[in-house]
Amino acid sequence: MLLVAKVVAFAALMMSMLVVSTAVSGPAWSWGLDGHRTVGVVADILLATDPAGVASKKLLGDASLSEAATWADCAKGFCGALTKDERIYVDQNPQHKTYHYTDVPIQQSRYQLGTAGTRDDDVVQVSKQAVNVLRGKAPNSGPAVLDRKSALWVLAHMVGDLHQPLHVGAIYFDEDCHEPVDPNIAGAGKPDFGIGTTIVSTNGGNDVKMLNEKSFHVTYWDEGTVVGAMRLASVKKKSIEDFANFIVAHPPEGWQTQGDPETWPAQWASEILPLANTALTKVDIGEGTPAENQERTLQCTWPVTISRDYSTWANKQALNQLGKAGFRLAALVRTVMQGN
């Protein structure tokens, strides 16, 4: 199957990223291949005998939610040649790479559209639109161009994105790259809250660098914490199925979400902000160094030192967040696919 081949190619790419340094200027994919697939397999298990699971698989052309969970990243070209569905999505959504994250300052207590770091086409707004498309509302009354099929492909991935702390919360610094600031306050009244002119973004933690210039976002939070979470679950040989079965047998506390499903993405973003705050303040971020860039905007890099205590803490958070994402994806699919 083409999807299987693409998964293999994606895995090879992710492994190569752990070996070589990254030069990413913006947020990449959250959780990496293993994390997103875990979220999808958890949802597949929970919906195995549910009519919503059957309906979702039919809508996806017999693909599982596990396969769907990596689709939006494969549409970026990370998995080789694009499928027909991916090409249509990319052509209709030229800004699709920005759909995967929002950059709410970690000083904020909740996600609120219109504040610093949020966008009309961020992960919360695109996820909200996908929910409404699947519920039968007007398909393109939002930032993305989606039909029901592409909406489910996208949503299966975005639920995972919303549960990775560095895809929601962000740390910003003053123009000297020394002191953390909240652009809502320090940049009040300025275009884009001064971000890029008087306030420096860490680009979702990608400009926070580990040894050998590896990205704190990609190498550590997207990949390293997933491996650490698997160790906590005593999973051998990185078996996604064993990991997902462990999560299903040990449901995370507080995964249930109340209210209208279209509000769930914003609720999840607000919920994870305190975790993002801790993830970016509990770690030792060193003094920033200005970096040159072709866009003539302020940019710096910061060294980071990760302690054993931090790693232990982060692995536990990753296990909990992957569990929540899997259970919540199943609940969301069950809700939006009712009667379909």
C-alpha positions as CSV (number, residue, x, y, z in Angstrom):
1,M,0.0,0.0,0.0
2,L,1.1,3.5,-0.7
3,L,0.3,4.7,2.8
4,V,2.5,2.0,4.3
5,A,5.4,3.0,2.0
6,K,4.9,6.6,3.0
7,V,5.0,5.7,6.7
8,V,8.3,3.8,6.2
9,A,9.7,6.8,4.3
10,F,8.6,9.1,7.1
11,A,10.2,6.9,9.7
12,A,13.5,7.0,7.8
13,L,13.3,10.8,7.7
14,M,12.6,11.1,11.4
15,M,15.6,8.9,12.3
16,S,17.8,11.0,10.1
17,M,16.7,14.1,12.0
18,L,18.0,12.6,15.2
19,V,21.4,12.2,13.7
20,V,22.0,15.4,11.9
21,S,21.4,18.9,13.1
22,T,18.2,20.7,12.1
23,A,18.0,24.2,10.6
24,V,14.2,24.7,11.0
25,S,13.1,28.3,11.1
26,G,9.5,27.5,12.2
27,P,7.6,24.9,14.1
28,A,7.7,21.4,12.6
29,W,5.5,18.4,13.2
30,S,4.5,17.5,16.7
31,W,5.2,14.2,18.4
32,G,6.9,12.8,15.3
33,L,5.8,9.7,13.5
34,D,5.6,7.4,16.5
35,G,3.6,9.9,18.6
36,H,1.0,10.7,16.0
37,R,0.6,7.0,15.1
38,T,0.1,6.2,18.8
39,V,-2.7,8.7,19.1
40,G,-4.3,7.2,16.0
41,V,-4.0,3.6,17.2
42,V,-5.5,4.5,20.6
43,A,-8.5,6.0,18.8
44,D,-8.7,3.0,16.5
45,I,-8.8,0.6,19.5
46,L,-11.4,2.6,21.3
47,L,-13.6,2.8,18.1
48,A,-13.0,-0.8,16.9
49,T,-16.7,-1.8,17.5
50,D,-18.2,1.6,17.3
51,P,-20.3,2.7,14.3
52,A,-18.3,5.9,14.2
53,G,-15.2,3.9,13.7
54,V,-16.7,2.1,10.7
55,A,-18.0,5.4,9.3
56,S,-14.6,7.2,9.6
57,K,-12.8,4.3,7.9
58,K,-15.3,4.4,5.1
59,L,-14.9,8.1,4.7
60,L,-11.1,7.8,4.6
61,G,-11.1,5.2,1.9
62,D,-10.6,2.2,4.2
63,A,-7.6,4.0,6.0
64,S,-7.4,3.8,9.8
65,L,-7.1,6.8,12.1
66,S,-3.5,5.6,12.7
67,E,-2.7,6.2,9.0
68,A,-4.7,9.4,9.0
69,A,-2.8,10.8,12.0
70,T,0.4,11.4,9.9
71,W,-1.4,12.6,6.8
72,A,-1.2,16.3,7.3
73,D,2.6,16.0,7.8
74,C,2.9,13.8,4.7
75,A,1.1,16.6,2.8
76,K,4.2,18.8,3.6
77,G,6.3,16.4,1.5
78,F,7.9,14.6,4.4
79,C,6.8,11.1,3.3
80,G,7.8,11.2,-0.4
81,A,5.6,11.8,-3.4
82,L,2.2,13.2,-2.5
83,T,-1.0,11.2,-3.0
84,K,-3.8,12.5,-5.1
85,D,-5.7,13.6,-1.9
86,E,-2.6,15.3,-0.5
87,R,-1.9,17.2,-3.7
88,I,-5.5,18.5,-3.9
89,Y,-5.3,19.6,-0.2
90,V,-1.9,21.3,-0.8
91,D,-3.1,23.1,-4.0
92,Q,-6.2,24.3,-2.2
93,N,-4.4,25.3,1.0
94,P,-1.1,27.0,0.1
95,Q,-0.6,28.0,3.8
96,H,-1.3,24.5,5.2
97,K,2.1,24.3,6.9
98,T,1.1,27.0,9.3
99,Y,-2.1,25.1,10.3
100,H,-0.2,22.9,12.8
101,Y,0.5,25.3,15.7
102,T,-0.3,28.5,17.6
103,D,2.2,30.5,19.6
104,V,0.4,31.8,22.7
105,P,2.8,33.5,25.1
106,I,3.3,31.2,28.1
107,Q,2.4,34.0,30.5
108,Q,-1.2,33.7,29.2
109,S,-3.7,31.5,31.0
110,R,-5.9,30.7,28.0
111,Y,-6.1,30.7,24.3
112,Q,-8.0,33.7,22.9
113,L,-8.0,34.5,19.2
114,G,-6.7,37.9,18.4
115,T,-4.1,38.0,21.1
116,A,-0.3,37.7,20.4
117,G,0.8,34.5,18.7
118,T,-2.7,33.4,17.6
119,R,-3.9,33.5,13.9
120,D,-7.1,33.0,12.0
121,D,-5.5,29.9,10.5
122,D,-3.7,28.4,13.5
123,V,-4.2,24.9,14.8
124,V,-7.2,25.8,17.0
125,Q,-9.1,27.5,14.2
126,V,-8.4,24.9,11.6
127,S,-9.4,22.1,14.0
128,K,-12.6,24.0,14.8
129,Q,-13.4,24.3,11.1
130,A,-12.7,20.6,10.6
131,V,-15.1,19.7,13.4
132,N,-17.9,21.7,11.8
133,V,-17.3,20.4,8.3
134,L,-17.7,16.8,9.6
135,R,-20.9,17.9,11.4
136,G,-22.3,19.0,8.0
137,K,-21.9,22.7,8.2
138,A,-20.7,24.8,5.3
139,P,-17.3,23.3,4.3
140,N,-15.3,26.4,3.6
141,S,-16.5,28.9,6.1
142,G,-13.1,29.0,7.8
143,P,-9.4,29.4,7.1
144,A,-8.9,26.2,5.2
145,V,-10.5,24.6,2.1
146,L,-11.9,21.3,3.4
147,D,-14.4,18.7,2.4
148,R,-15.5,16.0,4.8
149,K,-12.8,13.6,3.8
150,S,-9.9,16.1,4.1
151,A,-11.4,17.4,7.3
152,L,-11.1,14.0,8.9
153,W,-7.6,13.5,7.6
154,V,-6.6,16.9,9.1
155,L,-8.4,16.5,12.4
156,A,-6.8,13.1,13.1
157,H,-3.4,14.9,13.0
158,M,-4.3,18.2,14.6
159,V,-5.7,16.6,17.8
160,G,-2.2,15.3,18.4
161,D,-0.7,18.7,17.6
162,L,-2.9,20.4,20.2
163,H,-1.5,18.1,22.9
164,Q,2.2,18.8,22.3
165,P,3.0,21.8,24.6
166,L,5.4,23.5,22.2
167,H,2.8,23.5,19.5
168,V,0.5,25.8,21.7
169,G,2.6,27.8,24.1
170,A,5.7,29.9,23.2
171,I,8.3,31.9,25.0
172,Y,9.3,35.3,23.7
173,F,12.3,37.5,24.6
174,D,13.1,41.2,24.5
175,E,15.1,42.6,21.6
176,D,18.3,41.8,23.3
177,C,17.2,38.2,23.5
178,H,17.8,38.2,27.3
179,E,14.6,38.6,29.2
180,P,11.3,36.7,28.6
181,V,8.4,39.0,27.8
182,D,4.7,38.8,27.0
183,P,4.1,40.4,23.6
184,N,0.5,41.2,24.7
185,I,2.1,43.6,27.2
186,A,5.5,44.6,25.9
187,G,4.2,44.8,22.3
188,A,0.8,46.4,23.0
189,G,-0.3,48.7,20.2
190,K,2.5,47.6,17.8
191,P,1.9,45.7,14.5
192,D,1.9,42.0,15.3
193,F,2.6,42.9,18.9
194,G,6.1,43.8,18.0
195,I,7.1,40.2,17.2
196,G,10.1,40.2,14.9
197,T,10.8,43.9,15.4
198,T,11.1,44.7,19.1
199,I,10.3,41.2,20.4
200,V,12.0,38.0,19.5
201,S,10.2,34.7,19.0
202,T,11.8,31.3,19.6
203,N,9.8,29.9,16.7
204,G,8.0,27.3,18.8
205,G,11.2,26.3,20.6
206,N,13.0,25.5,17.3
207,D,15.6,28.3,18.0
208,V,16.3,26.8,21.4
209,K,19.2,24.5,20.6
210,M,20.5,21.4,22.3
211,L,24.0,20.0,21.7
212,N,25.1,20.0,18.1
213,E,22.5,22.6,17.3
214,K,19.6,20.1,17.5
215,S,16.2,21.7,18.0
216,F,14.7,21.5,21.5
217,H,11.3,21.3,19.8
218,V,11.9,18.6,17.2
219,T,14.7,16.4,18.7
220,Y,13.6,16.6,22.3
221,W,9.8,17.2,22.6
222,D,8.7,15.7,19.3
223,E,10.9,12.6,19.5
224,G,12.8,12.1,22.7
225,T,9.8,12.4,25.1
226,V,7.8,9.8,23.1
227,V,10.7,7.3,23.4
228,G,10.8,8.2,27.1
229,A,7.1,7.7,27.5
230,M,7.4,4.3,25.9
231,R,10.0,3.3,28.5
232,L,7.7,4.3,31.2
233,A,5.1,2.0,29.7
234,S,7.8,-0.8,29.5
235,V,7.3,-1.0,25.7
236,K,10.0,-2.9,23.9
237,K,11.3,-2.3,20.4
238,K,9.1,0.9,20.1
239,S,6.0,-1.1,19.4
240,I,3.2,1.4,18.6
241,E,0.6,-1.3,19.2
242,D,1.9,-2.3,22.6
243,F,2.2,1.4,23.6
244,A,-1.4,2.1,22.5
245,N,-2.7,-0.9,24.3
246,F,-0.9,0.2,27.5
247,I,-2.6,3.6,27.2
248,V,-6.0,2.2,26.6
249,A,-5.5,0.0,29.7
250,H,-4.4,3.0,31.7
251,P,-6.7,5.9,30.7
252,P,-5.3,9.3,31.5
253,E,-7.3,11.3,34.1
254,G,-9.4,14.2,33.0
255,W,-9.5,13.4,29.3
256,Q,-13.2,14.0,29.0
257,T,-14.2,17.4,27.5
258,Q,-17.5,19.2,28.0
259,G,-19.5,21.6,25.8
260,D,-20.0,21.9,22.1
261,P,-17.3,20.0,20.2
262,E,-16.4,23.1,18.1
263,T,-15.1,24.6,21.4
264,W,-12.9,21.6,22.3
265,P,-9.8,22.7,20.4
266,A,-9.7,26.0,22.2
267,Q,-10.4,24.2,25.5
268,W,-7.5,21.9,24.9
269,A,-5.1,24.7,23.9
270,S,-6.0,26.6,27.1
271,E,-5.6,23.5,29.2
272,I,-2.1,22.8,27.9
273,L,-0.7,26.4,28.4
274,P,0.4,25.8,32.0
275,L,2.2,22.7,30.8
276,A,3.9,24.7,28.1
277,N,4.9,27.3,30.6
278,T,6.6,24.7,32.8
279,A,8.2,23.0,29.8
280,L,9.9,26.3,28.8
281,T,10.7,27.6,32.3
282,K,11.6,24.4,34.1
283,V,14.5,23.8,31.7
284,D,17.7,25.9,31.7
285,I,17.7,28.2,28.7
286,G,20.9,30.1,28.3
287,E,21.7,33.6,27.0
288,G,20.5,34.3,23.5
289,T,22.8,35.0,20.5
290,P,21.6,37.2,17.6
291,A,21.4,35.4,14.3
292,E,21.4,36.8,10.8
293,N,18.3,36.1,8.6
294,Q,17.3,37.2,5.2
295,E,14.0,38.6,6.3
296,R,15.8,41.3,8.4
297,T,13.6,40.5,11.4
298,L,15.0,39.9,14.9
299,Q,16.1,36.4,15.4
300,C,18.3,34.7,18.0
301,T,19.3,31.2,19.2
302,W,19.4,30.0,22.8
303,P,21.4,27.1,24.2
304,V,19.4,24.7,26.5
305,T,20.6,22.3,29.2
306,I,18.3,19.4,30.1
307,S,18.6,17.8,33.5
308,R,17.8,14.3,34.4
309,D,14.9,15.5,36.6
310,Y,13.5,17.5,33.6
311,S,13.6,14.5,31.4
312,T,11.8,12.3,34.0
313,W,9.1,15.0,34.3
314,A,8.8,15.5,30.5
315,N,8.5,11.8,29.8
316,K,5.6,11.6,32.2
317,Q,3.9,14.6,30.6
318,A,4.3,13.1,27.1
319,L,2.7,9.8,28.3
320,N,-0.2,11.7,29.7
321,Q,-0.7,14.0,26.7
322,L,-0.5,11.2,24.2
323,G,-3.1,9.3,26.2
324,K,-5.4,12.4,26.3
325,A,-5.0,13.0,22.6
326,G,-5.9,9.4,21.7
327,F,-9.0,9.2,24.0
328,R,-10.1,12.7,22.8
329,L,-9.6,11.9,19.1
330,A,-11.9,8.8,19.6
331,A,-14.5,10.9,21.5
332,L,-14.4,13.6,18.8
333,V,-14.8,11.2,15.9
334,R,-17.6,9.4,17.8
335,T,-19.4,12.8,18.2
336,V,-18.9,14.3,14.7
337,M,-19.6,11.0,12.9
338,Q,-22.9,10.3,14.5
339,G,-25.5,9.5,11.9
340,N,-23.0,9.4,9.1
